[in-house]
Amino acid sequence: MPLKHGSKIYCQLLLDTHRYKLAEKLAEERGVRVTGMLREFVYSALSKIQPQEYEIAKADDEEAWKESVQRRVEGRQRSKQEKRESDKDA
């Protein structure tokens, strides 16, 4: 069962040993983490199987990421402002 991890979904993928080792070797040759490489494989396959739906999902994900970054920036600005106000009161 997938779990929420921030704005992403965490899912477990069980691979057979020898095929995982093949993926691990390929990732090592490419100088990347195996999980990141496998994620890109999934995204690539989705984009080929359902290109229009994939582009919509990708755009929605990018928009969600921008909103997340904006909320973080606003939160930091608020924290700095609150700290300045509390420093003035002290």
Buried (B, 14 or more C-beta within 10 A) or exposed (E): EEEEEEEEEEEEEEEEEEEBEEBBEBBEEEEEEBEEBBEEEEBEEBBEEEEEEBEEBEEEEEEEEEEEEEEEEEEEEEEEEEEEEEEEEE
